[in-house]
Amino acid sequence: MRFLLQNNLHSRLHKLSFIFMGSLRTTATSFVPVAPLTIPSSCSLSRRVFHFSSKRLVPAFAFKPINNNHHPLPLKIKPKEFSSVTNPKNYPNPNPALLDTRQLEILKLKLKELGIDIDDCAPGMEHRLLCPMCKGGDSEEMSLSLYIEHDGLSAVWMCFRAKCGWKGSTKTLADSKTLQSSLKEFSKIKAIREITEESLGLQPLCDELRGYFAERMIKAETLQKNRVMQKRNGSEVAIAFTYWRKGKLVNCKYRDITKRFWQEKDTEKVFYGLDDIEEGSDIIIVEGEMDKLSMEEAGFYNCVSVPDGAPAVVSKKDVPPEEQDIKYQYLWNCKEYLKKASRIILATDGDPPGQALAEELARRVGRERCWRVRWPKKNEVDHFKDANEVLMYLGPVALREVIDNAELYPIRGLFNFRDYFDEIDAYYHRTLGDEFGVPTGWKALNELYNVVPGELSIVTGVPNSGKSEWIDALLCNINERVGWKFALCSMENKVREHARKLLEKHIKKPFFEASYGGSAERITVEEFEQGKKWLSDTFSLIRCENDSLPSIRWVLDLAKAAVLRHGVRGLVIDPYNELDHQRPVSQTETEYVSQMLTMVKRFAQHHACHVWFVAHPRQLHNWVGDPPNLYDISGSAHFINKCDNGIVIHRNRDPEAGPIDRVQVCVRKVRNKVAGTIGDAYLSYDRVTGAYMDID
């Protein structure tokens, strides 16, 4: 029995969904008329309601060119012919034998807690109510569709306003399964009914409605070409936008003066103005019928409008298959028209829902052939919202210029140089200050190597050649000159010993009174305290607290935090072989090194942070004391292939070859010729303070 009732409920939900299938921002809804306007059969409307001057009076920077709030009696049509409320003749009255009045009362209480009042709602029927979540929006439309099962044991509901979309279900029995699966049944395909102008009772527009369009800068010829008509029901009237495919009427959408919309149910969903793009290679898509008509006033006839308005936000889900993409079924119904187009211009509204609609359309038709429109500024803060606003305020020439200046729709990862012109201008005029890099502090080296933010420098040398000492001295020089801060991932140094080396270079005195210091004065207590503050302000330490080796991703994540939190401009990773280099069995070391260095370079570029990566050379057999080559680095030739700068630090160990305090800095690769060139520089190393100095 329960299975049969569930199936019956599903079938009711199918019909419920058909009524609203087209509703997004504009809902196929019925509503209760408020103070309806009585219109004589001659269609002469009160001038108190419509006042159209012969002059074009446009207020400066008004948000809404036409304010309908002063119309005390809005023009509208009774909804009974278009009501989506279920006809009792189509649905049998609830069987008293099946209806449990006690359970129905429980259901009413549960729904009341959610703000849904069903006191006047009968089981076995679909009802239209005011949504307690969105209150029907500004127009207070009855957008919540509620269906109560025949036995009164369950109910399912959905709000068909795109900005809301609230849906749910409940049962009186606590142990019953939810009806969420029922909501999915809303998307079943409906049977399309045939309509004609005669069967809908459409009429030519009366003078007052033509005057309304004239106030919106839409000419009578444009209305006639697009077969804009009216629908009368007694003393009430509404605008009728007729939808045609190959000369056949397939749908009709209605609008009253208070901007309430509804559509004929069980009709085919297509673009408004579909026949106008049958042979078009360029197609313009707008968000409303009024915008489509406005485009024609600007001379664009290859324009269509979506039938259902815009969603509130872009869906986070992937685009569903064609048969399940119910909200955008009109796109698939018209795909033979769209596939011919080489360029699709998305001229949707400038508000967030309009931009969300543009993104949803681009996802389906292909971003690569989409252009987008940027509506001009209304004032220093606001932009015009749509094509009709631009037409009314700025005129058809301005609207045409806006469309002609449509820009390529952005594709993630695909850019044009114009997207970077501001950065290129700053580079040309050297307003950034570091276009040539930051000097090293040594005259002999500045001609060869300068430190550029966003680059990767690989530093190598045989063991005990002073690679780490030289980098520390370089950091001290840069901090002294330009105030950079650094993150240090130095796994071979104890923290206290690293602090000693840095303080000696910074203060230019030995840390201890020891033999290496000779007769030099030790750092005083006052200098030591000041030095500790300098260490704290200048450096962030990246260290693994346990005995495990850190991975490169772990290091870069912490370096990113240091950049964002402390303004770090430089990162030292010393050395490569102290990192955890676990890799898949199928991946070679060369492939791994390439992937790792790519990650490091992306970090450097994204955060404008210079990275020094220390890498040891492989074991050199028959080494005779010459500086190693960058290709001698252990692991892969990618160390030299991928780096921006390649530096070899070499210390003289032969007294007969020259002073043993002489250090050779071999610049073996410079990708950026603005910052340096290949060559050798010689520095003198002070063993007492660990400082490096120009020899002359």
C-alpha positions in Angstrom: 0.0 0.0 0.0 2.8 2.4 1.0 4.6 1.6 -2.3 1.4 2.5 -4.3 0.9 5.7 -2.4 4.6 6.7 -2.9 4.3 6.1 -6.7 1.1 8.1 -6.7 2.8 10.9 -4.9 5.6 10.9 -7.5 3.1 11.2 -10.3 1.6 14.2 -8.6 5.0 15.8 -8.2 5.6 15.4 -11.9 2.6 17.5 -12.7 3.5 20.0 -10.0 6.9 20.4 -11.6 5.5 20.9 -15.1 3.6 24.0 -13.9 6.8 25.7 -12.9 9.4 24.2 -15.2 10.2 27.6 -16.6 10.4 29.5 -13.4 13.7 30.9 -12.2 13.7 34.6 -11.4 10.3 35.0 -13.1 7.8 32.4 -12.0 4.8 31.0 -13.8 2.7 31.9 -10.9 -0.8 33.0 -10.1 -1.4 35.8 -7.7 -4.2 37.5 -6.0 -5.1 40.8 -7.8 -4.7 43.9 -5.7 -7.2 46.6 -6.5 -7.7 45.6 -10.2 -8.1 48.3 -12.7 -11.4 48.4 -14.6 -10.7 49.0 -18.3 -13.5 49.8 -20.7 -13.9 47.6 -23.8 -12.4 50.4 -25.9 -9.2 49.9 -23.9 -9.0 53.6 -22.9 -7.0 53.5 -19.7 -7.0 56.2 -17.1 -4.4 58.8 -17.6 -4.0 58.6 -13.9 -2.4 55.2 -14.4 -0.4 55.8 -17.6 1.0 59.1 -18.4 3.3 59.3 -21.5 4.7 62.6 -22.5 5.9 63.3 -26.0 9.3 64.4 -24.8 12.0 62.1 -23.5 12.4 63.1 -19.9 15.2 61.1 -18.3 16.2 61.8 -14.7 19.9 62.0 -14.1 21.3 58.8 -12.6 17.9 57.4 -11.5 18.0 53.8 -10.5 14.7 53.0 -12.1 13.6 55.1 -15.1 10.0 54.3 -14.5 8.6 54.2 -11.0 5.4 52.3 -10.8 4.8 53.0 -7.2 2.7 56.0 -8.1 0.2 53.9 -10.0 -2.4 53.1 -7.4 -4.2 50.7 -9.6 -1.7 48.3 -11.4 -2.8 46.9 -14.7 -3.0 43.1 -14.6 -5.0 40.1 -15.7 -6.8 37.6 -13.6 -4.7 34.5 -13.3 -7.5 32.0 -13.3 -6.9 31.0 -17.0 -3.2 30.5 -16.2 -3.4 29.3 -12.6 -1.2 26.4 -11.8 -3.4 25.4 -8.9 -4.6 21.9 -9.6 -8.0 21.6 -11.0 -10.1 19.4 -8.7 -11.6 17.7 -11.7 -8.2 16.3 -12.6 -7.5 15.1 -9.2 -10.0 12.9 -7.2 -11.1 14.1 -3.9 -9.4 12.4 -1.0 -11.0 9.2 0.0 -12.4 9.6 3.5 -11.5 6.0 4.2 -7.8 6.7 3.5 -7.7 10.1 5.2 -6.5 10.0 8.8 -7.6 13.3 10.3 -5.5 12.9 13.4 -2.4 12.4 11.3 -3.4 15.3 9.1 -3.5 17.5 12.2 0.0 16.4 13.1 1.2 17.2 9.6 -0.4 20.7 9.8 1.5 21.3 13.1 4.8 20.2 11.6 4.3 22.4 8.6 3.2 25.4 10.8 6.5 25.1 12.6 8.2 25.8 9.2 5.9 28.7 8.5 3.6 26.8 6.1 -0.1 27.2 6.9 -2.2 24.5 5.3 -5.5 25.1 7.1 -7.2 25.8 3.8 -5.3 23.2 1.8 -6.9 19.9 0.9 -5.0 16.6 0.5 -4.6 15.2 -2.9 -4.1 18.6 -4.5 -1.2 21.0 -5.4 -1.5 24.4 -3.7 0.2 27.7 -4.3 1.3 29.5 -1.1 3.5 32.4 0.0 7.0 31.0 0.6 8.0 31.6 4.3 11.6 31.8 3.4 11.7 34.5 0.6 8.2 35.9 1.1 7.7 35.8 -2.6 10.3 38.5 -3.2 9.3 42.1 -4.0 6.2 41.1 -5.9 5.1 38.7 -3.1 4.3 36.1 -5.6 2.8 32.7 -4.5 5.9 30.8 -5.5 5.8 27.9 -3.0 4.2 24.8 -4.5 2.9 22.4 -1.9 1.5 18.9 -2.4 -0.3 16.9 0.3 -0.7 13.2 -0.2 -4.3 11.8 -0.4 -4.0 10.1 3.0 -2.7 13.3 4.7 0.4 11.5 6.0 3.0 13.4 4.0 3.7 16.6 2.1 6.4 17.9 -0.3 7.1 21.4 -1.3 9.3 23.6 -3.5 9.8 27.3 -4.0 10.2 28.0 -7.7 11.8 31.5 -7.2 15.4 31.1 -8.4 16.7 33.3 -5.6 15.2 31.0 -3.1 14.7 27.4 -4.3 13.7 26.2 -0.8 12.4 22.6 -0.9 11.7 19.9 1.5 9.3 17.2 2.6 7.9 15.8 5.8 5.8 12.9 7.1 3.8 12.5 10.2 5.5 9.2 11.0 8.9 9.6 12.6 10.2 6.3 11.3 9.2 6.9 7.7 11.7 7.6 5.0 12.1 11.1 3.8 10.5 12.2 0.5 13.7 13.8 -0.9 13.7 11.4 -3.8 10.3 12.8 -4.7 11.8 16.2 -5.4 14.0 14.8 -8.1 10.9 13.7 -9.9 10.1 17.4 -10.6 12.4 17.2 -13.6 10.4 14.7 -15.7 9.7 15.7 -19.3 6.2 17.0 -19.9 3.8 16.6 -22.8 3.9 19.7 -25.0 0.5 21.2 -25.9 -0.1 23.2 -29.0 -1.3 26.8 -28.8 -2.4 29.5 -31.2 -3.1 33.2 -30.9 -6.8 32.4 -31.2 -6.8 29.7 -28.6 -5.0 32.0 -26.1 -7.3 34.9 -26.9 -4.4 37.3 -27.8 -5.2 40.8 -29.1 -3.2 43.7 -30.6 -1.7 46.1 -28.1 -4.0 49.0 -27.1 -2.7 52.6 -27.2 -1.9 52.7 -23.5 0.4 49.6 -23.7 2.0 51.0 -26.9 2.6 54.2 -24.9 4.2 52.2 -22.1 6.7 50.7 -24.6 7.3 54.1 -26.1 8.3 55.4 -22.7 10.8 52.5 -22.7 12.1 53.7 -26.1 10.5 50.8 -28.0 8.8 51.8 -31.2 5.5 50.4 -32.5 7.3 48.9 -35.6 9.5 46.8 -33.3 6.5 45.6 -31.3 4.7 44.6 -34.5 7.7 42.8 -35.9 8.0 40.7 -32.7 4.3 40.2 -32.4 4.0 41.7 -28.9 0.3 41.4 -28.0 -2.0 41.7 -25.0 -4.2 39.3 -23.1 -7.5 40.5 -21.7 -9.7 38.8 -19.1 -12.7 40.9 -18.4 -11.6 44.3 -17.3 -7.9 43.3 -16.8 -5.1 43.1 -19.3 -1.5 42.0 -19.5 1.3 42.2 -22.1 1.9 39.0 -24.0 5.3 38.2 -25.4 4.8 35.5 -28.0 7.5 32.8 -28.6 7.9 31.4 -32.1 9.8 28.6 -33.7 9.9 28.5 -37.5 6.8 30.6 -37.7 4.8 28.5 -35.2 3.7 29.8 -31.8 5.2 27.6 -29.1 4.9 29.6 -25.9 3.6 32.8 -24.5 4.8 34.8 -21.5 2.8 37.4 -19.7 3.8 40.6 -17.9 1.7 43.2 -16.0 2.8 46.7 -15.4 4.0 45.8 -11.9 6.6 43.5 -13.5 5.0 40.2 -12.5 5.5 37.4 -15.0 3.8 34.1 -15.8 3.8 31.7 -18.7 1.5 29.2 -20.4 2.1 25.8 -18.9 3.0 22.7 -20.7 4.6 24.6 -23.6 8.0 24.3 -25.3 10.8 26.3 -23.7 12.8 28.2 -26.4 14.6 31.5 -26.7 12.5 34.6 -27.2 13.1 35.8 -30.8 14.5 32.3 -31.8 13.7 32.8 -35.5 15.9 35.9 -35.7 19.0 33.8 -35.2 18.3 31.0 -37.6 21.2 32.0 -39.9 23.2 34.1 -37.5 27.0 33.6 -37.1 26.9 36.1 -34.2 24.3 35.8 -31.6 23.4 38.1 -28.7 21.7 36.6 -25.6 20.0 38.9 -23.1 18.0 38.3 -20.0 14.6 39.7 -20.7 12.2 40.3 -23.6 12.4 44.1 -23.1 16.2 43.9 -23.6 15.7 41.9 -26.8 13.4 44.6 -28.1 15.9 47.3 -27.0 18.7 45.5 -29.0 16.5 45.8 -32.2 16.2 49.6 -31.5 20.0 49.7 -31.6 20.1 47.8 -34.9 20.8 44.3 -33.6 18.4 41.7 -34.9 20.5 38.7 -34.1 19.4 38.7 -30.5 17.4 36.3 -28.3 16.3 36.4 -24.7 16.2 33.6 -22.2 12.7 32.7 -21.2 13.2 32.2 -17.4 15.4 34.9 -16.0 18.6 34.3 -14.0 19.7 32.0 -11.2 20.7 33.5 -7.9 24.3 32.0 -8.0 26.4 29.8 -10.2 25.9 26.1 -9.5 28.9 24.5 -7.8 28.0 21.2 -9.5 29.1 20.0 -12.9 26.8 20.7 -15.9 24.2 17.9 -15.9 23.5 15.8 -19.0 21.2 17.3 -21.5 18.1 15.3 -20.5 18.6 16.3 -16.8 19.4 20.0 -17.3 15.8 21.1 -16.8 16.5 24.7 -15.8 18.3 25.3 -19.1 16.3 23.0 -21.3 15.6 26.0 -23.7 19.4 25.9 -24.6 19.2 22.2 -25.6 15.9 22.8 -27.4 17.7 25.4 -29.5 21.1 23.8 -29.9 20.8 23.5 -33.7 20.7 27.3 -33.8 23.5 27.8 -31.4 26.0 25.4 -32.9 26.0 27.5 -36.1 27.2 30.5 -34.2 30.9 31.4 -34.2 30.5 34.2 -31.6 28.0 34.4 -28.8 27.7 37.7 -27.0 26.3 37.4 -23.4 24.6 40.7 -22.6 22.9 39.6 -19.4 22.1 42.0 -16.5 24.9 43.5 -14.6 23.6 42.4 -11.2 25.0 39.2 -9.5 22.2 36.9 -10.8 22.7 38.3 -14.3 26.4 37.5 -14.1 25.6 34.0 -12.8 23.4 33.5 -15.8 26.2 34.5 -18.1 28.5 32.0 -16.5 25.9 29.2 -16.7 25.3 29.9 -20.3 29.1 30.0 -21.1 29.5 26.7 -19.3 27.0 25.1 -21.7 27.7 26.8 -25.0 31.5 26.9 -24.6 33.5 29.8 -23.1 35.9 29.8 -26.1 33.3 31.4 -28.4 31.7 33.7 -25.9 32.0 37.4 -25.5 30.6 39.5 -22.6 29.2 43.0 -22.3 30.3 45.5 -19.7 27.5 48.0 -19.1 28.7 51.6 -18.8 28.7 53.6 -15.6 25.6 55.4 -14.4 27.6 57.4 -11.9 30.9 56.9 -10.0 29.5 54.0 -8.0 26.8 52.3 -10.1 26.5 50.8 -13.6 23.5 50.5 -15.9 21.8 47.2 -15.3 20.7 46.1 -18.8 20.2 47.0 -22.4 16.9 48.8 -21.9 18.4 51.1 -19.2 21.2 52.0 -21.6 18.8 52.6 -24.4 16.5 54.9 -22.2 19.3 56.9 -20.7 22.0 57.0 -23.3 20.2 56.2 -26.6 20.6 53.5 -29.3 24.0 54.7 -30.5 25.5 54.2 -27.0 23.9 50.8 -26.8 25.3 49.8 -30.1 28.8 51.0 -29.0 28.5 48.9 -25.8 27.8 45.7 -27.8 30.5 46.5 -30.4 33.0 46.8 -27.5 32.1 43.4 -26.0 35.2 41.7 -24.6 36.3 38.0 -24.7 34.7 35.9 -22.0 37.4 35.1 -19.5 38.7 31.5 -19.5 40.6 30.4 -16.5 44.3 30.2 -17.4 43.9 32.0 -20.7 44.9 35.7 -20.8 45.8 38.5 -23.1 48.7 41.0 -22.7 46.2 43.7 -22.2 45.2 42.0 -18.9 48.7 42.9 -17.7 49.2 46.3 -19.1 49.2 48.0 -15.7 52.0 45.7 -14.5 53.9 46.2 -17.8 53.6 50.0 -17.4 54.9 49.8 -13.9 57.8 47.7 -15.1 58.6 50.1 -17.9 58.5 53.2 -15.7 60.3 51.3 -12.9 57.7 52.3 -10.3 58.0 49.0 -8.5 61.5 49.7 -7.4 62.9 46.1 -7.9 62.8 45.7 -11.7 66.6 45.3 -11.8 66.6 43.3 -8.6 68.0 44.0 -5.2 71.8 44.5 -5.0 73.8 41.9 -3.2 75.9 44.4 -1.2 79.1 43.4 -3.0 80.3 45.6 -5.8 82.2 42.7 -7.5 79.0 40.6 -7.6 76.4 43.3 -8.4 77.4 43.3 -12.1 76.7 39.6 -12.3 73.8 38.8 -9.9 71.0 40.7 -8.3 68.1 39.3 -6.3 64.7 39.6 -8.1 61.5 38.8 -6.3 59.8 35.7 -7.7 62.9 34.0 -8.9 64.6 30.7 -8.0 68.3 30.6 -7.3 70.1 27.2 -7.1 73.3 27.4 -5.0 75.8 24.6 -5.0 79.4 23.8 -4.2 81.5 21.1 -2.7 81.2 20.4 1.0 82.7 23.0 3.3 82.9 25.6 0.6 80.7 28.1 2.5 77.4 27.9 0.6 75.2 28.4 3.7 77.6 31.1 5.1 77.5 33.0 1.9 73.6 32.9 1.7 73.5 34.1 5.4 75.8 37.0 4.5 73.7 37.9 1.5 70.5 37.9 3.6 72.1 40.3 6.1 73.2 42.6 3.3 69.7 42.7 1.7 68.0 43.3 5.1 70.4 46.1 5.9 69.7 47.9 2.6 66.0 47.2 1.8 64.6 45.7 5.0 63.5 42.3 3.5 62.4 39.6 5.9 63.2 35.9 5.3 62.0 32.4 6.1 64.8 29.9 6.9 64.4 26.2 6.4 67.9 25.1 7.3 68.0 21.5 8.4 71.7 21.2 8.8 72.0 24.1 11.3 71.0 24.0 15.0 69.0 27.1 15.8 71.5 28.4 18.4 74.4 28.0 16.0 72.5 29.6 13.1 71.6 32.5 15.4 75.3 32.9 16.3 76.4 33.0 12.6 73.7 35.6 11.7 74.5 37.8 14.7 78.2 37.8 14.0 77.6 38.9 10.4 75.1 41.5 11.5 77.1 43.1 14.3 80.5 42.4 12.8 81.9 40.9 16.0 82.6 37.3 17.3 79.9 35.7 19.4 82.3 34.2 21.8 85.7 35.0 23.3 87.4 32.0 21.6 90.4 31.1 19.5 88.6 31.8 16.2 88.0 35.4 17.3 91.6 36.1 18.2 91.9 39.5 19.9 88.6 40.9 18.6 86.1 42.2 21.1 83.1 39.9 21.7 79.5 41.0 21.2 78.4 43.0 24.2 75.3 42.2 26.2 73.6 45.4 24.9 74.5 44.4 21.3 73.3 40.9 22.0 69.9 42.0 23.2 69.5 44.3 20.2 70.6 41.5 17.9 68.0 39.1 19.4 65.3 41.7 18.5 66.8 41.9 15.0 66.7 38.1 14.6 63.1 38.1 15.8 62.0 40.9 13.5 63.8 39.6 10.4 63.6 35.8 10.3 61.0 33.1 10.5 62.1 29.5 11.1 60.6 26.5 9.4 61.6 23.4 11.3 60.4 19.9 11.8 59.9 19.3 15.5 60.2 15.5 15.4 62.8 13.3 13.8 60.9 13.0 10.5 62.0 14.7 7.3 59.8 17.5 6.0 58.4 17.3 2.5 58.7 20.2 0.0 54.9 20.7 0.1 55.1 21.0 3.9 57.9 23.6 3.6 56.0 25.7 1.0 52.8 25.7 3.0 54.6 27.1 6.0 56.5 29.6 3.8 53.2 30.8 2.4 51.9 31.4 6.0 55.1 33.3 6.7 54.6 35.5 3.6 51.0 36.3 4.5 51.6 36.7 8.2 55.1 38.3 8.4 55.6 39.8 5.0 58.5 37.5 4.1 60.2 38.3 0.8 62.9 35.5 0.7 62.9 31.8 1.4 66.0 29.6 2.0 65.8 25.8 1.7 69.1 24.3 2.8 69.8 21.7 1.6 67.8 19.6 -0.9 69.0 16.2 0.4 67.5 16.9 3.9 64.0 16.9 2.5 61.7 13.9 2.3 61.7 12.8 -1.3 59.3 9.9 -1.3 57.9 9.4 -4.8 55.7 6.8 -6.6 57.5 3.7 -7.7 56.6 4.6 -11.3 58.2 8.1 -11.1 61.9 8.6 -11.8 64.1 10.9 -9.7 64.4 13.2 -12.8 60.6 13.4 -13.1 60.3 14.0 -9.3 62.9 16.8 -9.3 61.2 18.5 -12.3 57.8 18.4 -10.5 59.3 19.6 -7.2 61.1 22.6 -8.8 58.0 23.6 -10.6 56.1 23.8 -7.3 58.9 25.9 -5.9 58.9 28.3 -8.9 55.2 28.7 -8.7 55.4 29.6 -5.1 58.1 32.1 -5.8 56.2 33.8 -8.6 52.8 33.8 -6.9 54.1 35.4 -3.7 56.9 37.6 -5.3 59.3 35.8 -3.0 62.9 34.9 -4.0 63.9 31.3 -3.2 67.4 30.1 -2.6 67.6 26.3 -2.9 70.9 24.7 -1.7 71.8 21.5 -3.5 74.9 19.4 -3.0 76.9 18.1 -6.0 77.1 14.4 -6.4 80.3 12.6 -5.3 83.1 13.9 -7.6 85.7 11.2 -8.5 89.1 12.5 -9.4 88.3 16.0 -8.2 91.3 18.3 -8.5 90.0 21.3 -6.6 88.2 23.2 -9.4 84.6 24.6 -8.9 82.0 22.0 -9.7 79.5 22.4 -12.6 75.8 22.9 -12.1 75.2 19.7 -14.0 77.2 18.0 -11.2 74.3 18.5 -8.8 73.1 15.2 -7.4 69.6 14.2 -8.6 68.9 15.7 -12.0 70.0 18.1 -14.7 66.6 19.9 -14.0 68.3 21.8 -11.2 70.1 24.0 -13.8 67.3 23.7 -16.4 64.5 25.0 -14.2 66.3 27.6 -12.1 66.4 31.3 -12.9 69.9 31.7 -11.4 72.6 29.1 -10.9 75.5 29.9 -8.5 78.5 27.9 -7.5 80.3 28.9 -4.3 84.0 27.8 -4.3 86.7 28.4 -1.6 90.4 28.2 -2.3 92.1 25.5 -0.3 95.6 25.8 -1.8 97.9 28.4 -0.3 100.1 28.3 -3.4 97.1 29.2 -5.6 96.3 32.3 -3.6 94.9 33.5 -0.3 92.9 30.8 1.5 90.3 33.4 2.6 89.4 34.1 -1.1 85.9 32.9 -2.1 84.9 32.5 -5.8 81.3 33.2 -6.6 80.6 31.6 -10.0 77.4 32.8 -11.6 76.8 30.1 -14.1 73.2 30.9 -15.2 71.1 34.1 -15.3 67.8 33.8 -17.0 66.9 37.5 -16.6 69.5 39.6 -18.4 68.2 42.7 -16.7 69.4 41.4 -13.4 72.8 40.0 -14.3 75.1 37.9 -16.5 77.4 34.9 -16.4 80.8 35.5 -14.8 83.0 35.1 -11.7 83.3 37.4 -8.7 85.8 37.1 -5.8 85.1 38.0 -2.2 87.2 37.9 0.9 85.9 35.8 3.9 86.5 37.0 7.4 86.6 33.9 9.6 86.2 35.9 12.8 82.8 37.4 11.9 81.7 35.2 9.0 81.4 38.3 6.8 82.2 38.5 3.1 83.8 41.6 1.7 85.0 43.0 -1.6 88.7 42.3 -2.0 89.6 45.8 -3.0 
